[in-house]
């Protein structure tokens, strides 16, 4: 069922586990993630960047596809359809289209402007039962053209945003989008601890979940992270499985070129990746 992310993240925070946000790029991605969440009885968040939304013919198409798929597949676990790294205008478009959760990434604004814009979105979203994620301290790397320098968040600024009543907060702690470079120095747990102290019960969000070692993931969850975003890892798994299929010449055997057969190995790879992450995050069996 399609719900806001508020309750599932409150439960995750209290239960010391995290809910995975898995970004979707097409029908196969969406179906794979929903089926895996249902199989494992795990709450799940479907992330949609503005670029991916445009690729899938707009937010209306994405929302309608997701709602229809939830009904057709008989999905009963909590599912949030979430705008990832949304602009101010993008957040309103996603809400109008039927998204149950939105992220407004105001981290590139001065803190005062970030606060004002976030405050307005919270008021309008909450009036419609939609959850809101905000960001302080840009996440490093690039996500659909949104480039962040990897600034470490100021815990006091995090508290200022949290006090607005936002449902979840993404704070830069040295994490980046995409593959992590060999010289990456790791997450700033000292900063995360201070943010946790300042924001209390606020569910914290860890972007750039791909490539962070499992022990760091577990420690981040113990320090208040309740939502972890995964995108690149599913893309890499899908690409590798598809490459293996084609390089083995399977697409030339019989009707192996049929998209339903051609994409099947990639679909299974996504499912396996999502299952692995849900096990690591501790969300399996937590849908009730």
C-alpha positions as CSV (number, residue, x, y, z in Angstrom):
1,X,0.0,0.0,0.0
2,X,1.2,3.5,-0.8
3,X,1.8,5.6,2.3
4,X,4.0,8.5,3.5
5,X,7.4,7.5,4.9
6,X,6.7,9.1,8.3
7,X,5.5,6.1,10.3
8,X,7.8,3.5,8.7
9,X,10.8,5.7,9.6
10,X,9.6,6.4,13.1
11,X,9.4,2.7,13.6
12,X,12.8,2.2,12.1
13,X,14.4,4.8,14.4
14,X,12.8,3.2,17.5
15,X,13.7,-0.3,16.4
16,X,17.3,0.5,15.4
17,X,17.1,-0.5,11.8
18,X,16.8,1.3,8.5
19,X,14.4,1.4,5.6
20,X,16.0,1.2,2.2
21,X,15.2,3.7,-0.5
22,X,15.8,2.0,-3.8
23,X,15.7,4.3,-6.8
24,X,13.6,3.2,-9.8
25,X,14.3,3.8,-13.4
26,X,11.6,1.9,-15.3
27,X,8.9,-0.8,-14.9
28,X,11.4,-3.6,-14.3
29,X,13.1,-1.7,-11.5
30,X,9.8,-0.9,-9.8
31,X,8.4,-4.4,-10.1
32,X,11.6,-6.0,-8.8
33,X,11.8,-3.9,-5.8
34,X,8.1,-4.2,-4.9
35,X,8.2,-8.0,-5.2
36,X,11.3,-8.3,-3.1
37,X,9.9,-6.1,-0.4
38,X,6.6,-8.1,-0.3
39,X,8.6,-11.4,-0.3
40,X,10.7,-10.2,2.7
41,X,7.8,-8.4,4.5
42,X,9.9,-5.2,4.5
43,X,8.7,-1.6,4.2
44,X,10.3,0.1,1.3
45,X,10.8,3.5,-0.3
46,X,10.9,3.9,-4.1
47,X,13.1,6.9,-4.9
48,X,12.6,8.9,-8.1
49,X,15.0,11.7,-9.1
50,X,13.6,14.4,-11.3
51,X,15.7,13.1,-14.2
52,X,14.4,9.6,-13.8
53,X,10.9,11.0,-13.6
54,X,11.4,12.8,-16.9
55,X,12.8,9.7,-18.5
56,X,9.7,7.8,-17.4
57,X,7.4,10.4,-19.1
58,X,6.7,12.5,-16.0
59,X,5.7,12.2,-12.4
60,X,2.1,11.4,-13.3
61,X,3.2,8.3,-15.3
62,X,5.5,7.2,-12.4
63,X,2.8,7.6,-9.8
64,X,0.1,5.9,-11.8
65,X,2.4,3.0,-12.7
66,X,3.4,2.5,-9.1
67,X,-0.2,2.6,-7.8
68,X,-1.4,0.2,-10.4
69,X,1.5,-2.2,-9.8
70,X,0.9,-2.2,-6.0
71,X,-2.7,-3.2,-6.7
72,X,-2.0,-5.7,-9.4
73,X,0.8,-7.4,-7.6
74,X,-1.1,-7.5,-4.3
75,X,1.6,-5.5,-2.4
76,X,0.5,-5.1,1.2
77,X,3.8,-3.9,2.8
78,X,4.2,-0.1,3.3
79,X,5.5,1.6,0.2
80,X,6.5,5.3,-0.1
81,X,6.9,6.9,-3.5
82,X,9.5,9.5,-2.8
83,X,11.0,12.4,-4.8
84,X,14.8,12.2,-4.5
85,X,16.8,15.5,-4.5
86,X,13.9,17.5,-5.6
87,X,13.9,21.2,-6.5
88,X,11.3,23.5,-5.0
89,X,9.1,23.4,-8.1
90,X,9.8,19.7,-8.5
91,X,8.5,18.9,-5.0
92,X,5.2,20.6,-5.8
93,X,4.8,18.8,-9.1
94,X,5.5,15.4,-7.5
95,X,3.0,16.1,-4.7
96,X,0.4,17.0,-7.3
97,X,1.1,13.9,-9.3
98,X,0.4,11.7,-6.2
99,X,3.8,11.0,-4.7
100,X,3.5,10.1,-1.0
101,X,6.8,11.6,0.0
102,X,9.1,14.3,-1.3
103,X,12.7,15.5,-0.7
104,X,13.4,19.2,-1.1
105,X,17.2,19.6,-1.5
106,X,17.8,23.1,-0.4
107,X,21.4,22.4,0.7
108,X,22.9,24.6,-2.0
109,X,21.0,27.6,-0.6
110,X,22.1,29.7,2.3
111,X,20.7,28.2,5.5
112,X,18.1,31.0,5.9
113,X,16.7,30.4,2.4
114,X,16.8,26.6,2.9
115,X,14.8,27.0,6.0
116,X,12.2,29.3,4.4
117,X,11.6,27.1,1.4
118,X,11.6,23.9,3.5
119,X,9.1,25.4,5.9
120,X,6.7,26.2,3.1
121,X,7.0,22.7,1.6
122,X,6.4,21.1,5.0
123,X,3.2,23.1,5.5
124,X,1.8,22.2,2.2
125,X,2.9,18.6,2.1
126,X,1.7,17.8,5.7
127,X,-1.7,19.3,4.8
128,X,-1.9,16.6,2.1
129,X,-0.5,13.7,4.3
130,X,2.8,13.7,2.5
131,X,6.2,13.3,4.2
132,X,9.1,15.6,3.7
133,X,12.9,15.1,3.6
134,X,15.3,18.0,3.9
135,X,19.0,18.3,3.4
136,X,21.8,20.1,5.2
137,X,25.4,19.9,3.9
138,X,25.5,18.7,0.3
139,X,26.1,15.1,-0.5
140,X,29.3,14.6,-2.6
141,X,29.3,13.5,-6.2
142,X,26.5,13.8,-8.8
143,X,22.9,12.7,-8.8
144,X,21.1,13.4,-12.1
145,X,22.9,16.6,-12.7
146,X,22.7,17.7,-9.0
147,X,26.3,18.1,-8.0
148,X,27.4,18.3,-4.4
149,X,30.8,19.0,-3.1
150,X,30.5,16.7,-0.1
151,X,30.3,19.4,2.6
152,X,30.0,18.1,6.1
153,X,26.8,19.3,7.7
154,X,26.7,21.8,10.6
155,X,24.9,20.1,13.5
156,X,23.4,23.4,14.6
157,X,21.9,24.0,11.1
158,X,20.6,20.4,11.2
159,X,18.7,21.3,14.4
160,X,17.3,24.4,12.8
161,X,15.9,22.4,9.9
162,X,14.7,19.5,12.2
163,X,12.8,22.0,14.4
164,X,10.7,23.0,11.4
165,X,8.9,19.6,11.7
166,X,10.5,17.8,8.8
167,X,10.0,14.1,8.8
168,X,13.5,13.0,7.9
169,X,16.8,14.8,7.5
170,X,19.7,14.1,5.1
171,X,23.0,15.4,6.5
172,X,26.3,15.3,4.7
173,X,28.8,13.3,6.7
174,X,31.4,12.5,4.0
175,X,29.1,10.3,1.9
176,X,28.9,10.6,-1.9
177,X,26.8,9.5,-4.8
178,X,28.1,7.0,-7.2
179,X,31.2,4.8,-6.7
180,X,33.5,5.8,-3.8
181,X,37.0,6.7,-4.8
182,X,40.0,4.6,-3.5
183,X,41.1,7.6,-1.3
184,X,37.7,8.0,0.4
185,X,38.4,8.5,4.1
186,X,35.0,7.1,5.4
187,X,32.0,8.5,7.1
188,X,32.3,11.2,9.8
189,X,30.8,9.5,12.7
190,X,31.9,12.3,15.0
191,X,29.6,14.6,13.1
192,X,26.8,12.1,12.9
193,X,26.9,11.7,16.7
194,X,26.6,15.5,17.2
195,X,23.7,15.7,14.7
196,X,21.9,12.9,16.5
197,X,22.4,14.7,19.8
198,X,20.9,17.9,18.3
199,X,18.0,16.3,16.4
200,X,16.8,13.7,18.9
201,X,14.1,11.5,17.5
202,X,14.4,12.8,14.0
203,X,15.1,9.9,11.5
204,X,18.3,10.6,9.7
205,X,19.0,9.7,6.1
206,X,22.2,8.3,4.6
207,X,22.6,9.1,0.9
208,X,25.1,7.3,-1.3
209,X,24.6,3.9,0.3
210,X,26.4,2.1,-2.5
211,X,29.9,1.0,-1.6
212,X,29.8,2.0,2.1
213,X,31.3,-1.0,4.1
214,X,28.8,-3.0,6.0
215,X,30.3,-2.2,9.4
216,X,30.0,1.5,8.7
217,X,26.3,1.0,7.7
218,X,25.6,-0.8,10.9
219,X,27.4,1.9,13.0
220,X,25.4,4.7,11.1
221,X,22.2,2.9,11.9
222,X,23.2,2.7,15.6
223,X,23.7,6.5,15.5
224,X,20.3,7.3,14.3
225,X,20.3,6.7,10.5
226,X,16.8,5.3,9.6
227,X,16.8,5.6,5.8
228,X,19.5,4.5,3.5
229,X,19.5,5.3,-0.2
230,X,20.7,2.8,-2.8
231,X,20.8,3.4,-6.6
232,X,24.2,2.9,-8.2
233,X,24.5,-0.7,-6.8
234,X,21.3,-1.8,-8.4
235,X,22.4,-0.2,-11.7
236,X,25.8,-2.0,-11.6
237,X,24.2,-5.3,-10.8
238,X,21.7,-5.0,-13.6
239,X,24.3,-4.0,-16.1
240,X,26.7,-6.8,-15.1
241,X,23.9,-9.5,-15.4
242,X,22.8,-8.1,-18.8
243,X,26.3,-8.0,-20.1
244,X,26.9,-11.7,-19.1
245,X,23.7,-12.7,-20.9
246,X,24.6,-11.0,-24.1
247,X,28.3,-11.9,-24.1
248,X,27.2,-15.6,-23.7
249,X,25.1,-15.2,-26.8
250,X,21.9,-16.0,-25.0
251,X,20.1,-13.3,-27.0
252,X,20.9,-15.2,-30.2
253,X,19.4,-18.5,-29.0
254,X,15.8,-19.0,-29.9
255,X,13.8,-16.0,-28.8
256,X,16.4,-14.8,-26.3
257,X,16.2,-11.4,-27.8
258,X,12.7,-11.0,-26.4
259,X,12.9,-8.1,-23.8
260,X,11.2,-10.3,-21.2
261,X,14.1,-12.8,-21.5
262,X,16.8,-10.3,-22.3
263,X,16.1,-8.3,-19.1
264,X,15.3,-11.2,-16.8
265,X,18.9,-11.7,-15.6
266,X,19.1,-8.0,-14.7
267,X,15.8,-8.2,-12.9
268,X,17.0,-11.1,-10.8
269,X,20.2,-9.2,-10.1
270,X,18.2,-6.2,-8.8
271,X,16.2,-8.5,-6.5
272,X,19.3,-10.1,-5.1
273,X,20.9,-6.7,-4.4
274,X,17.7,-5.4,-2.7
275,X,17.5,-8.5,-0.6
276,X,21.1,-8.2,0.4
277,X,20.6,-4.5,1.4
278,X,17.4,-5.2,3.3
279,X,19.2,-7.9,5.3
280,X,22.0,-5.5,6.1
281,X,19.6,-2.7,7.0
282,X,17.6,-5.0,9.3
283,X,14.2,-4.2,7.7
284,X,13.2,-7.7,6.9
285,X,10.0,-8.7,8.7
286,X,9.4,-5.2,9.9
287,X,6.4,-4.4,7.6
288,X,3.8,-5.3,10.3
